[in-house]
Amino acid sequence: MTITPGIDVGGAYTKVVLLDGEQIIGRSILRTGYKPGMAAEQSLTSALADAGIGRDRLDYVVATGFGRFQVAFSQLNVTELTAAAWGAHELFPGTRTILDVGGHAVKASRIDESRQVKSFRLNEKCAAGTGAFLEKTARYMGFNADQIGALAATSSIVVPISGVCTVFAEAEVINHLSQGIAAADIMNGAIASLVGKSVQLMKRVKMEPEVTLIGGIMRFPTMVSAIRDTVPGDINVPQGDPVQYVAALGSGIPAQPQVHRPPETGPPPAGQPSPGRPTASLSPDRAAPAAAPR
């Protein structure tokens, strides 16, 4: 057995995927909070419990995400773009464009057939263009994040929310509520606004098919449907909870060949995993923990 955890320390949530060669044997997701290193430690402990193994069984640890440098026990750090490229390509080998909608950032990237990132754009300067805006809108209307998808699914119209800044966008939400507009339609409008900003990022990287959607917000069918209606060509989406774990999977995959790498050569530079990889299915034997958006 060669067990390698991939740890994705995101701005909102920390995800861990445990790989045993080609098989995912455990995973976990926890809120990152204000101590990324502690979140990584706790999430790894939870994933180990999910797999039913001890920490002494780990062979090589790779971290990604904004908090990757806070994971003191990792042997290799890779960028979020690299991890997303490896994870998306693993699940959908035809992937050429990736849209990753997270809680604190939205990333669009274009990759080649060897998983190398050729172009990318980020939207992380304003919450109105990230998943955090959807969560905040839901809370303001009295709903939690897990209700976003079901709420938007009951909508009959899209209420325009044009604000490019979260302050103005929130003001629009408040104004719509004061006019008696249904919460479902407001949420649908917030999703449409986020989709519009996300698609613009993909256009800026000169997107090519196939497009793969990842990130916790992609658990919501309304978000995916809106993108399918806007973007031509094939759209890939990991079904269910696994959509949140793609970057964690992508960081764990390049760890596998490092276990057998001759000691004198050392690991490759960060963001440059070794060629060659096992294949993995994002379907662990056990039920995953309760889903949460990234």
N, C-alpha and C positions, 0 to 999 in steps of 0.2 A: 504494500500500500504506500502511495505517495500522496500525502495530504497537504494541500496548499490552500490557505484562505486568501480570498480577495476581499479587501476592506475598502468600501467607498464612503468616505466621511463627507457627506454633503452638507450644504448650508442648513437644511432643515432636518434631514434624517441621515442616520448612519446605517449602511447595509453591509452584511457579511455573507459571502457564499463560500462554503467549504467544498473543495474538490478533492476527490480521491481518484486520481487518474482521470478517467473520462466521466466519472459519475459525481453528481452533486449529492452530498450526503447530509448537508445541513445548511441552514440559512437563518438570518434574523434581521430585524429592523427595529431601530429605536430612535427617538428624537435625539438630535445632536446636542442641543442645548448650548451652554456657554463654555463647556469644557470638552472640546473635540477628542482629546486623548482619552478621557474617561469614557466617553460614549463609545469609542472604538473598543476599549477594553471590555466594557459591559456587553456590547453587541457580539464580540467574539465569544465571550463566555456563554451567551445565550445560544449561539450557533453550535458550539461544542456540545451543549446539553441537548440540542435538537438532534445532533448526530450520535449522541451517546458515547463520546470519546473524551479522553483527557487532553490537556494542553501539550503534554509531552509527546503526543503523536504528530504534532505539526512539523513539517519539513522546511517550509519556506513561506514567508509572509510578504505580500505585496499590498501597498496602500495607494489609493487614489482619492480624488476629491479635494475640495479647498482645504480641508484639515489634515491632509495626508502627512504633512511634516510634523504633526503632533502625535503621530503613532510611533512611539519610541521603540516598539518591538518589531517594526517592519524592517525587512532587509533590502527592499527596493521600493521606490516611489515612482509612479507613472502619472502623467497628466490625465485629467478627465477626458480629454479628446482622444487620447490614445486608448484608454480603457473602453470608452464607448465604441471606438472603431473595432477593437478586438471582439467585444461582446456582441455587437450588432452583426458583424461578419460571421461570427460563430453560429448564430441563430439563423441568419439569412445571408448565405454566401454571395448573393447577387447585390447586396447593399452597396450603393454608391453615394447616397446622401443620408445623413442622420440628423434628426431633430430631437434634441433632448430638452424637455421642458421640466425644469426643477423648481423647487420652492423659491430659490433666491437668484436663479439665473436661467436663461434660455440659450442653448448653444446649437448652432447649425454648422455642420461640417460636410465636406465632400471628400471621399476617400477613393483610392484606387483598388485594383483587384488584390493587392498585397497588404491591404489594411493601412496603408500610409495615408496620413491626413494631407490633402493637397490644398485645401482652403477652409477657412472657418470664420465665423462671426459670432459675437457674444452680445447678449442684452442683459446686463447685470447692474446697470446704473439706476434703474427706476423700477420700483415694485409693480407698477402698472403693467409691465411687460413680462411678469413672471407668475408662477403658480401661487405665490404668496398673496397676490391681489385677489385671486379667486377665494382663497381661504378667508381673507379678511372680509370680503364682501359677504360671504356666507355667514360668518359670525355676526356681522352687523345686522343681518336680517333674522338672526336667531337660529341659525343652523350650524352644524359642525361640518368639518371637512369631508367626512365620509358620506354626507348627504348631498354633496354637490351634484354628483352624477344623476341620482334619482330625481332631484329637484329640477335640474335642467331638462330632463327627459319628459317632464310633464308640460313643458312650455309650448305655446302655440305660435308665438311671435318672437322676433329678436329685437330687443330694445337697444337702440344705438347707445354706445358708450365710447365717445371719441377722445376722451382725455388722454394725452400722451404722458401725463404726470399723474402719479397715484393720488395726489391731493385733489386735482381737478376731476379725476375719474371717480373718486369717492364722493365728491360734491354732486356729480351727476347721479350716482346711485341714491343719495339722500333725496335729491329732487324728484327722482322717479317714484320713490316710496311715498313722498308727500302727496303725489298726484294719484295715489291709489293703484299704481301699476303692480301687477302680481310679482311676487318674489321670484317665481320660476322664470318669468320673462326677463327680469333683470339679470338673473344668473346666466341665462342663455345669452344675453347681450354681453356680459363680462367675458364669457367663453369666446364669443365671436370676436371681441376686441383682442383677446390674447392670440387667437388664431391668426388674425390679420397681421399682428406684429411678428409672429413666428414665421409666417409664410414670406414676409419681406426679408427676413434673415436668410431663408433658404434661397431666395432669388439672388441675394447678394453673393452667395458662394457658388452661383451658377449650377444649381441642383441638377442632378441627373438621376434617372431611374436605375435601380429601385430605391425608393425612399423608405427608411425604417424609422418609426416613431418610438421613442423610449422616454422614461421618466414617469414619476408617479401620477402626474396629471393625465397621462394617457390611459389611466384606468377608466376614465369617464367616457362612455360611448359617444356622448354629444361632442366632445372635443375631437375625437377621432373622425366622426362623421363630417364635422365641419371642415376638417383638413382634407378629407377625401373629396368633398364637394368643390374644393378650391384648387387642389394640386392634381394635375393629370398623371396618368401612369400608375404603376403598381405601388401600393402602400402596404408595408409590412408592420404589424403590431404584435408583439408577444402577448398571448392571451392571459388575462387575469393578473394576479400579483407579480408574476415574473417580469413584467415591464419595468418594475422598479429596481430590479436586480441586475440589469444588463451591464452597467459599468463595473459593479462588483465582480460579476462573472468575467468580464474582460480583463480585469486586473489579476484575477487568479489564474487565467490560462497561461500567460507567459512565465508564471512561476514554476510550472511543471518541468520544463527543460532545465531550469536553473538547479534543481535538486541533483541532477546528474552531471552538471557542468564541472570540469576539472577545477580543483581549488585554485590553481595558479593563474587561471584566466580571469577569475572574478566575474561579477555580474556585468551586464552591459550598462551603458549610461542610462540615466532615468529617461523614460519615454521611448527607449529603443529596445524592445524585447527581442530575444533571440528568435531566429527563424525556426519554423517547425512547431507544432502544437498538437495536443490531443483534441478530440472532439468531445463536446459536452452537451448534455440535454438539460435544460432548465426545468427539470421536473423531479424534485427530490422524492425519496421514498415516503417521507413523512409530510403531514399537512403543514403548511407554512403558518407562521404567526399571523395575527390579524393584520390586514393590509392598512397601510397609511401612505398618503401622498408624499412625494419626495419634497 
